[in-house]
Structure formats: structure tokens, C-alpha cells
Amino acid sequence: MDVNRRHLIGVSAAGVAGALAMSPDAARAAPPTSSLGRDATQYGVRPGNPDDQTRALQRAIDEAARAQMPLALPPGVYRTGMLRLQNGTQLVGVRGATKLVFSGGASLLQSEGAGSIGLTNITLDGGGIPLPTRRGLVHCLNGRDIRITDCEITGSGGNGIWFENCSGDISGNIISKIAVTGITSFDAQGLLVSRNTIIGTNDNGIEILRHVIGDDGTLVLDNRIEDIKAGPGGSGQYGNAINAFRAGNVIVRGNRIRN
């Protein structure tokens, strides 16, 4: 069978064998896939488009999650309102080059009751737009194995990341210019917070909290935390790099704290 050369561009070594086995019609019908995952541009998402792309991005997220494929966001700026992350959503960008810019809503990314979620190599810019009380630019409720790694979160008008009743991994991120707290976790179910750089928050750097006293077990390791203000005042509950409240068996180790 004669295989057109363009059908092989961007296909991995494993994919080459599959392409050779497909008929020409099947090869043409297959959705384009980058080396990172399903390419978001096939759903009408356009990097650098000045218009709001919430609808196209949401469709891309839903379709990629349904197909159990990562969604690859090429370099560029994407303006969007709130996006809902489905079970199994994996968003992958190019570090320092893929940016979601918030246009308004309760949060930029939200999940509720969804697990096996991953965010990697994406910049999330909140633009200083105020969020409702007890909200994060990334807001995750009742989820298992949620991983936010190697991302940049900046300019949140509320919290940076808000986890409630979640397990997962928040590691290797840069979190800056946050109106409330960089990372807040309530009632963690097995959480690692490590190697993050948190600079410039108004309340606290990292909060590990529970609604009632109980075992928590969150690991807070090797983070860099700087320039934390006590904006609301109070008698010590604000202005802390790391604050654990009602949370038992939390391990805090190797963190570098300045100002």
C-alpha cells in the first residue's frame, strides 16, 4: 500500500505502524494528534485570537476527555471564561508559551466530583479580576488524583488554587500576584504540595485546613515562599507562609521562606 508522506508527519514510531495498517480513507478521517495529545485547534480553538474562546475550549476539553486523550494547547494566548474540567481531563501546553487569560466568571478552571485530572505547562492569568469569596482561579471539589504541575498561576483576584476534599499533587508551579492565598486545601484526602514558588499573596502562602479536627497527612515540602502580606490584619492568622489549622499529621519540611 502506498502511504502518502504527509500522513506520517507528527506520528510517533508506534503510530507509524498503525498508519500503515489503516486504509487511506481511515487515515484521512483520523483526528490530528500532536506529540503532546489531541490538538485543540481541530475544535476551532485559535491561539492568539483576540475573541473569547470559552465555547471552543470547552468543546475541546469535553471531546478530548471523552476520547481519553490529553488535549494539547499550542503556544499562544487564549482568552476564556470559566472552563469545566471533566473526569480524566489532561491539559498540556508549552511551558512559558501557552497562556489562558481569564475574561471573567467564578473561576478560570473548575472541577467538581471529577478525578484523574492533569494540568501541565500552562500559564493561567487571572488579570486581577475579583473572584467570589472562597474561590480559586483553579477550583477543584471532591476529586481524586488531581495533578497541577509545572504551571504558572498569576493575577488571581481570589485564591490561586483551591482544593476541597481532594487528593493529588501540586508541584513545580510558580504562583504570584494573588489577592488572597496561593494554595488552599480543605479536608485533603492525600495531597502533596512541593517545589512550588509562591511570591506575593495578600493573606497566606499555603493553607492546609480542615472543617473539623482530624487526620490530614498533607506533605508540604521544598517550596519557596516570599512576600506574604497580612492584608486582612488579625492576630496572626494572616501573613503566614504556611498555615495548618485543625489538620493532623501534616508534614512540613525543607521550605524556604522570605519576607
N, C-alpha and C positions, 0 to 999 in steps of 0.2 A: 504494500500500500504506500502510495506517495504521500508524505506528510509535508504540508506547507511549513516553511521555516518560521513564519510569524506565529504559528500555533505553539511553538516551543519557547518563545521568549517569556522569561519570568517563571517558567515551570521548573520545579525542583527536580533532582535526579529521580526521585520516586515518582514524581508526576509525569516525567517523560515516558516511563513505561506505560502509565495509564493513558497518556495521549496517543501513544502508538496503537493501543488496543481499541481506541474509540473510532467510530466512523467519522468522516469529515463533518456530517451534519451534527453529530453529537458534540464534536469539538467546538463547532461554532456556537452551539446553544449553551455551552457551559459558562457560568458566570465568571468574569475575570477575577483572578486571585493574585494578590501581590505576595511577596515573600513573607509579609507580616500577617496576612489574613485576607478576608474578603475586602475588596477595595470599595470604600464608601462612595466614590464618585459614580459608581454604577447605579446608585439610587438617586442621582440628581444633586448630591452634595457637591458644592463647588468651593474649593479653598480660595480665599481672597475675595469672595463675593460680598459686597457691602450690605446686601439684603439679609434679613433674618432667615436662618436656615433650620429653625426648630422642626418643622414638619418633615423635611427631607432627612434630617439627622435621626429623628425618632423612628422613621420607617426603616432606615438603615440599621439602627440598633435592634429593632424588633426582628427583622428578617435574618440578620446575622446570628442572633441568639437562637432563633428557631432552627437554623441550619447547624447549630453548634460549632460555629466558626468565629474566630476573632474578627473584629471589624477594624481595618487599618485606615487611619486618617492621614492622608498625605500632608506634607508640610504646607502651612498656610494658616490664615486666621478664619475662624468660623464664628459668626455671631448667632447666638441662640438664647432662647428662654429655657425654662426647666425641661430637662430630659429625664425620662423614667427608665431605670435600668432593670432589665428583665432577668429572670433566673438564667445564669450562665453567660451573661454579657461579659465580653472581653473587649475593651477599647485599647487600641495600641497606636501610638503616634511616633513621631521622630523627636527625640529629646531636644528641647530648645527651639523647635521649629513648628510644632503642631500646637495651636492655641485655640481654645474655646473662650470666647468673650461673652460674658453674661449680659443679656438685654433686659432682664427683669423676671420676677417670679419669686416663689417661696425659696427655691434653691436652684443651683445650676444642674446638679446631678442628684437624683433621689432614687432610692430603692426601698421597698417595704415587703418583707417576707420573701425576699429573693436571696439566693446564695450562689456560691461559685462565681463571684463577680471579680473581674480584674481591671484595673486602670494602670496603664504603664506608659511612661514617656510622653505625657500630655501636660501642657500648661493650662491652668484654669484661672481666668482673670475675672474677678467679680466686679471690677470697675468701681468699687466703693458703694455700690447700690445697697441701701439698707435691706436687711432680711428681717423677717418676723423674729420675735423672741424665741430662744432655744432652737435655732436653726443653724445649719452649716451650709457652706457653699456646696460641699458634698455631704449628703444627709442620708444615712442608712439605718433602717429599723428592722429588727428581728431577722437578721440574716446570718448565715454561716459561711465561713471561708471567703471573706471579702478582703481582697488584697489591693492596696494602693501603694505602688512602688515607683520610685524614680520620676515622680511628677513634681510640678511646681504649682502651688496654690497661692494666689496673691490677690490683694484688694477685696477681701470679703467684707461685706457690710454686716456680717454676723460672726459666727464661728467659722474656722477654716474647714475642719472635718468634724462631723457629729455622728457618733456611733451610739446606738441604744439597743441593748440585748443582742450584741453581735460578737462573732469570733472572726479572727483574721489577722492580717499583717499590714501595718502602716510603716513602711521603711524606705529610707533613702530619698525622702521628699524634701523640697525647700518650701517653707511656708512663711509668708511675710505680709506685712501691712494688713493685719487682721483686727477688726473692730472689737472683737470680744476675746475668744480663746483660740489658740492654734488647733489643738486636738482635744476634743471632749469625748469621753466614753462613759456611758451609764450602763451598769449591770452587764459587764463584759462576760462572755462565755468562753474565753480563751483567746487572749489578744496579745500580740507583740507590737510594741512601738519602739522602733530602733533606727539609729543612724539618720534621723531627721535633723534638718537645720531649721530652727524656728526663730525668726527675727521680727520684732516689732509687733507686739499684741497689746491690747488695752486692758485685759483682765488677768489672764494667766497663760502660761505656755502650754502645759499639758494638764488635763484634769482627768483623774480616774475616780469615778463616783459610783455610788450605789444609792438606790432609794431607801433601802433598809440595810442595817449592818449585816455583812455576810462575806463569805469567801469570794474573792475576785480572781486573784492569781495573774493579773496582767504583768507582763515584763516590760519595763521601761529602761532601755539600755542604749548607752553610747550616743545620745542625742546632743546637739549643740543648741543652746537656748540663750538668746541675747535680747536685751532691750525690752523687758516686760514691764509694763506700766500697771499701776494700781488705780486705773481710771475711775472706778466707782467709789474708791475710798474704802471705808470699812475698817475692821480691827485686825486685819491680817489674812482675810480670805481672798484678797486680790493682790496682784503684783508678785505672784509666786511662779517660779519656773515650772515646778511640778507640784501638783496638789492631789493627794489621795484622801478621800473622805468616805467613811463607812465601808471602805474596801479592804478586806483582809488578804494577807499573803501576796501583796503586791511587791515585786522585786524591782528596786530602783538602783541602777549600777552604771558607773562609768560615764555619767553625763557631764558635759562641760557647760557651766553656767556663768554668764557675764551680764552685769547690769540688770 
